[in-house]
Amino acid sequence: MKKILKKLSSRKLWTAIVGIATGLGIIFGIDQGAVSTLSGAVVAVLSVVSYIVTEGKIDAASVADAIEKVQQAGSALTKE
């Protein structure tokens, strides 16, 4: 499940999907202005979401590291 979530959070994947959708939209005659606007909006939103998810993972790792260090310090104090 984590592999799938990691893939879905990939900006490269979403950029490729937007590229394919843009190409298909142009092939099927959708207005180029609408296609450009939609593509830009999707890429912008995905960039923000990707940033938020990545920063959340970094923060979670930092908290886990801090908890581990506090536990080690507590163990060292109780042993003495």
Contacts in CASP RR format, 6 or more apart in sequence:
PFRMAT RR
TARGET T0000
AUTHOR 0000-0000-0000
METHOD contacts of the structure
MODEL  1
MKKILKKLSSRKLWTAIVGIATGLGIIFGIDQGAVSTLSGAVVAVLSVVS
YIVTEGKIDAASVADAIEKVQQAGSALTKE
7 13 0 8 1.000
9 49 0 8 1.000
9 50 0 8 1.000
9 53 0 8 1.000
9 54 0 8 1.000
11 46 0 8 1.000
11 47 0 8 1.000
11 50 0 8 1.000
14 42 0 8 1.000
14 43 0 8 1.000
14 46 0 8 1.000
14 50 0 8 1.000
15 43 0 8 1.000
15 46 0 8 1.000
18 39 0 8 1.000
18 40 0 8 1.000
18 42 0 8 1.000
18 43 0 8 1.000
18 46 0 8 1.000
19 39 0 8 1.000
21 39 0 8 1.000
22 35 0 8 1.000
22 36 0 8 1.000
22 39 0 8 1.000
23 35 0 8 1.000
25 35 0 8 1.000
26 32 0 8 1.000
26 35 0 8 1.000
END
